[in-house]
Amino acid sequence: MEENVFTNSFASRPELVAIAVLIAGFIVGRIASILVGRGLGALDRRVARVSTSDSSVFSPRLIGISRAAVFWLVLVLAIVYALRILGVGGVSTLANQVISFIPQALVSFAIIAAGHLLGLLASNLLTELNDDIQEDSFAPRLLYGGILTVAIVMGLQHIAIDISFVTRLLLILIAIVGGGLMLAFGLGARPYVENLLAHKEMGRFAVGERIRVNDDEGPIVEIHSTGVDIATNEGILTIPAARFADSTVLRIGEDSSDG
């Protein structure tokens, strides 16, 4: 009986229910924002343990923006639901649209955040695997930007935003930039590939053997994957392996200076 009276009193006073919904939305939004901030901070510390980069994956500013976005999304959802309880005219349809949009917006935000994380991890991995690539150079930034752009496109598509023109333009730009990078890499790596292919020509030689390649003469002090090092009067001279395939090589024999 008391439960019926309590229920009927709230049913007759929808404004009380609306106020309760707003208060609950404010509290839940604050709790959710705190949990998101702590979760991103913990994830940033965990990633920092396995990465050699000094930069943070989630900066304090990004964590603050994420907390604010989660708080206001929850609060807006509570406001819309409270207006729906009050039966404000014309709000019912809008409320349904907002209620269905907010989960999609949260998923889109998660997709973009995941793209940001993957982009930073991929760029850090690229710099760790290649000592010649600096963290602030063009290649890591391009890799991060490409992954983040794909994540943004996926996030916008998830909330049904028509970005077909942007997608086509992005694909054209990626094709142009990727083709240019592949061409530059191919032209720059050509001598290296030629030396690797000609490496078998050096299998006939041994360290300590004296050779003459065109006008360069001296004993072999080291044989590596892309050429050999010989000792000359001026110092150590590196002869690329490709020269052994297209030049005349004279094998003089063991270096007489060793005895």
PLY file of the C-alpha trace (Angstrom):
ply
format ascii 1.0
element vertex 259
property float x
property float y
property float z
element edge 258
property int vertex1
property int vertex2
end_header
0.00 0.00 0.00
2.79 2.40 0.90
4.56 1.55 -2.36
1.43 2.43 -4.36
1.13 5.75 -2.55
4.79 6.48 -3.15
4.48 5.56 -6.85
1.28 7.56 -7.31
2.82 10.62 -5.65
5.75 10.54 -8.07
3.43 9.90 -11.01
1.39 12.96 -10.09
4.52 15.08 -9.73
6.61 14.43 -12.89
8.73 17.49 -12.19
10.18 15.69 -9.15
11.10 12.73 -11.33
12.67 15.09 -13.88
14.74 16.77 -11.16
15.83 13.37 -9.86
16.87 12.38 -13.39
18.92 15.58 -13.77
20.65 15.03 -10.43
21.35 11.40 -11.30
22.65 12.44 -14.71
24.99 14.98 -13.14
26.32 12.45 -10.64
26.69 9.67 -13.22
28.37 12.08 -15.63
30.90 13.14 -13.00
31.65 9.54 -12.04
31.96 8.49 -15.69
34.30 11.40 -16.46
36.52 10.53 -13.49
36.64 6.86 -14.53
37.50 7.82 -18.11
40.29 10.13 -16.90
41.76 7.46 -14.63
41.44 4.80 -17.33
43.24 6.91 -19.94
45.91 7.86 -17.41
46.51 4.21 -16.48
46.63 3.25 -20.16
49.14 6.03 -20.82
51.40 4.80 -18.01
51.16 1.19 -19.21
52.08 2.16 -22.76
54.97 4.30 -21.47
56.49 1.20 -19.84
56.80 -0.62 -23.17
57.75 2.39 -25.28
61.03 4.27 -25.45
59.33 7.50 -26.50
59.29 10.40 -24.04
55.98 11.77 -25.38
52.70 10.83 -23.72
50.13 8.82 -25.60
47.29 10.70 -23.91
48.30 14.22 -22.96
46.65 15.92 -19.95
44.78 18.19 -22.36
43.39 15.22 -24.31
42.37 13.49 -21.08
40.61 16.67 -19.96
38.74 16.94 -23.28
37.72 13.28 -23.04
36.42 13.74 -19.50
34.44 16.83 -20.49
32.97 15.09 -23.55
31.79 12.09 -21.52
30.33 14.31 -18.78
28.36 16.51 -21.17
27.11 13.58 -23.22
25.69 11.95 -20.10
24.26 15.25 -18.87
22.61 16.04 -22.23
21.10 12.56 -22.23
19.69 13.22 -18.74
18.29 16.62 -19.80
16.58 15.16 -22.85
15.12 12.32 -20.80
13.89 14.79 -18.15
12.14 16.88 -20.83
10.60 13.71 -22.16
9.23 12.90 -18.69
7.76 16.39 -18.40
6.03 15.89 -21.74
7.29 19.10 -23.29
5.69 19.46 -26.70
7.81 18.53 -29.69
10.54 17.03 -27.52
9.52 13.38 -27.83
10.82 12.95 -31.38
13.95 14.95 -30.62
14.52 12.93 -27.46
14.36 9.66 -29.35
16.87 10.96 -31.88
19.26 12.21 -29.19
18.96 9.01 -27.17
19.81 6.93 -30.24
22.59 9.31 -31.30
24.56 9.48 -28.04
25.63 5.78 -28.01
26.75 6.13 -31.63
28.69 9.27 -30.71
30.40 7.44 -27.85
31.39 4.58 -30.16
32.70 7.08 -32.73
34.72 8.81 -30.03
36.13 5.44 -28.96
37.10 4.65 -32.57
38.94 7.96 -32.96
40.68 7.51 -29.58
41.75 4.00 -30.62
43.08 5.41 -33.89
45.07 8.02 -31.97
46.53 5.29 -29.74
47.37 2.95 -32.62
48.90 5.82 -34.60
51.22 6.78 -31.76
52.18 3.16 -31.10
52.89 2.57 -34.79
55.00 5.73 -35.11
56.95 4.85 -31.95
57.51 1.31 -33.24
58.79 2.71 -36.53
61.37 4.89 -34.77
62.42 2.03 -32.48
62.96 -0.40 -35.36
65.00 2.08 -37.40
67.63 4.17 -35.63
67.98 6.45 -38.67
64.38 7.72 -38.32
63.90 10.44 -35.74
60.73 10.70 -33.68
59.88 14.16 -35.05
60.72 13.32 -38.68
58.25 13.14 -41.57
57.76 9.36 -41.74
56.40 8.81 -38.17
54.15 11.85 -38.49
52.82 10.60 -41.83
52.13 7.15 -40.37
50.34 8.63 -37.36
48.33 11.03 -39.52
47.28 8.26 -41.90
46.04 5.98 -39.11
44.27 8.83 -37.31
42.61 9.99 -40.54
41.29 6.49 -41.22
39.94 6.35 -37.65
38.22 9.74 -38.06
36.63 8.60 -41.31
35.38 5.41 -39.66
34.06 7.38 -36.69
32.16 9.84 -38.88
30.73 7.02 -40.96
29.50 5.33 -37.78
27.29 8.32 -36.98
25.95 8.30 -40.56
27.72 11.43 -41.80
28.11 11.41 -45.58
31.81 11.91 -46.23
32.05 10.11 -49.56
33.67 13.13 -51.21
36.22 13.45 -48.41
36.91 9.71 -48.62
37.58 9.87 -52.36
39.80 12.91 -51.95
41.67 11.18 -49.13
42.24 8.07 -51.25
43.60 10.22 -54.08
45.98 12.03 -51.72
47.13 8.75 -50.17
47.76 7.30 -53.63
49.77 10.37 -54.69
51.84 10.54 -51.50
52.30 6.77 -51.34
53.36 6.60 -54.97
55.86 9.40 -54.45
57.31 7.74 -51.37
57.57 4.38 -53.14
59.29 6.01 -56.11
61.71 7.88 -53.86
62.43 4.75 -51.86
62.92 2.70 -55.02
65.36 5.18 -56.51
67.22 5.60 -53.24
67.42 1.87 -52.52
68.57 0.87 -56.01
72.32 0.88 -55.22
71.69 -1.09 -52.03
69.67 -3.74 -53.89
72.34 -3.99 -56.59
74.99 -4.58 -53.95
72.90 -7.29 -52.30
72.36 -9.07 -55.62
76.08 -8.94 -56.39
77.08 -10.24 -52.96
77.61 -13.77 -54.32
80.50 -12.43 -56.41
82.44 -11.84 -53.19
82.12 -15.43 -52.03
85.33 -16.26 -53.87
87.41 -13.89 -51.75
88.73 -14.14 -48.21
89.95 -11.72 -45.57
93.67 -11.07 -45.99
93.65 -11.67 -49.75
95.12 -8.87 -51.85
92.97 -7.71 -54.76
92.88 -4.94 -57.34
89.57 -3.54 -58.61
90.27 -1.09 -61.44
92.75 1.34 -59.86
92.04 0.36 -56.24
94.40 -2.18 -54.67
94.90 -3.54 -51.17
94.35 -6.47 -48.81
90.80 -7.33 -47.76
90.21 -6.45 -44.12
86.45 -7.11 -43.96
83.70 -8.63 -46.10
80.13 -7.48 -45.44
76.75 -7.85 -47.11
77.09 -4.95 -49.55
80.82 -4.83 -50.27
84.36 -5.29 -48.97
86.83 -3.08 -47.13
90.44 -3.00 -48.31
93.42 -1.30 -46.72
95.14 1.33 -48.86
97.85 3.87 -48.22
95.18 6.53 -47.69
93.11 4.39 -45.30
90.28 1.86 -45.40
88.45 1.88 -48.75
84.98 0.37 -49.16
84.30 -1.22 -52.55
80.59 -1.85 -53.29
79.70 -5.41 -54.25
78.19 -4.22 -57.53
81.69 -3.29 -58.77
82.76 -6.94 -58.54
80.06 -7.82 -61.08
80.87 -5.17 -63.70
84.61 -4.55 -63.16
87.83 -6.49 -63.72
89.10 -7.92 -60.44
92.74 -9.00 -60.11
93.51 -11.49 -57.35
97.11 -10.89 -56.34
97.14 -13.41 -53.48
97.78 -13.25 -49.75
99.02 -9.94 -48.43
102.82 -10.15 -48.20
102.93 -7.60 -45.40
101.38 -10.12 -42.97
104.54 -12.22 -42.92
0 1
1 2
2 3
3 4
4 5
5 6
6 7
7 8
8 9
9 10
10 11
11 12
12 13
13 14
14 15
15 16
16 17
17 18
18 19
19 20
20 21
21 22
22 23
23 24
24 25
25 26
26 27
27 28
28 29
29 30
30 31
31 32
32 33
33 34
34 35
35 36
36 37
37 38
38 39
39 40
40 41
41 42
42 43
43 44
44 45
45 46
46 47
47 48
48 49
49 50
50 51
51 52
52 53
53 54
54 55
55 56
56 57
57 58
58 59
59 60
60 61
61 62
62 63
63 64
64 65
65 66
66 67
67 68
68 69
69 70
70 71
71 72
72 73
73 74
74 75
75 76
76 77
77 78
78 79
79 80
80 81
81 82
82 83
83 84
84 85
85 86
86 87
87 88
88 89
89 90
90 91
91 92
92 93
93 94
94 95
95 96
96 97
97 98
98 99
99 100
100 101
101 102
102 103
103 104
104 105
105 106
106 107
107 108
108 109
109 110
110 111
111 112
112 113
113 114
114 115
115 116
116 117
117 118
118 119
119 120
120 121
121 122
122 123
123 124
124 125
125 126
126 127
127 128
128 129
129 130
130 131
131 132
132 133
133 134
134 135
135 136
136 137
137 138
138 139
139 140
140 141
141 142
142 143
143 144
144 145
145 146
146 147
147 148
148 149
149 150
150 151
151 152
152 153
153 154
154 155
155 156
156 157
157 158
158 159
159 160
160 161
161 162
162 163
163 164
164 165
165 166
166 167
167 168
168 169
169 170
170 171
171 172
172 173
173 174
174 175
175 176
176 177
177 178
178 179
179 180
180 181
181 182
182 183
183 184
184 185
185 186
186 187
187 188
188 189
189 190
190 191
191 192
192 193
193 194
194 195
195 196
196 197
197 198
198 199
199 200
200 201
201 202
202 203
203 204
204 205
205 206
206 207
207 208
208 209
209 210
210 211
211 212
212 213
213 214
214 215
215 216
216 217
217 218
218 219
219 220
220 221
221 222
222 223
223 224
224 225
225 226
226 227
227 228
228 229
229 230
230 231
231 232
232 233
233 234
234 235
235 236
236 237
237 238
238 239
239 240
240 241
241 242
242 243
243 244
244 245
245 246
246 247
247 248
248 249
249 250
250 251
251 252
252 253
253 254
254 255
255 256
256 257
257 258
